[in-house]
Amino acid sequence: MTPGMLSGAIGKGQSGRCLAASLWDNEYLHQRYVDKELAALIREAGVIELHPKWAVI
């Protein structure tokens, strides 16, 4: 797991689409992960983007 990430889960629906959710120690560590690692992981996995309102709770 990435430093600062407390938990994570991935679910797969009947349509074959997946949803990944994660819980972070604080907003700074989450933003650091987004800025430094997430873009490469998204490109590698071929992920589609979600509606912005669904991205952060």
N, C-alpha and C positions, 0 to 999 in steps of 0.2 A: 504494500500500500504506500501511497505517497505521503510524505511527512505532513501532518496537519489534518489528514483525512481520518475521520473517526470511524466511518462506516460507509459502505456502498452496497448497492443491490442492482441487479439487472433482471428485468422481467420481459417475457416474450409473449405476445398475444397470438390469437388464432390466425391473424392475418400474416404472421411472420415478422411483424415489426417489433422492435425491441425498445425498451425504455430503461435508461440508466439513471439512478438517483444516488446522491452522495450527501454525507453529513460532514461538515468541516468544523474544526476547532474555532476558527474565526474567519471573518470576511477577508482579511489581508491574505491569509494562506490560500484561500480559495482563489482569489484574484491572481495570485502569483502562479498558481497551477494553470489557470485559464491563459494567462499571458505567455507562459513558457512551454507548456506541454500539450495543452488540449488541441490546438490547431493541427499539429502533426498527427495526433491520434485520430481526429475526425477525418482527415484526408486519407489516412491509411485504411480506415474502416468503411469509408464511403457513406458516412452518416448524413442524413437529411437534417435540416435545421428545424427546430420547433418554434412555435409562436413565442415571441419574447416574454409574454406574460407567464408562460409555463416554465421558464428557465430558472427562476429563483423564487423561493417561497419566503 
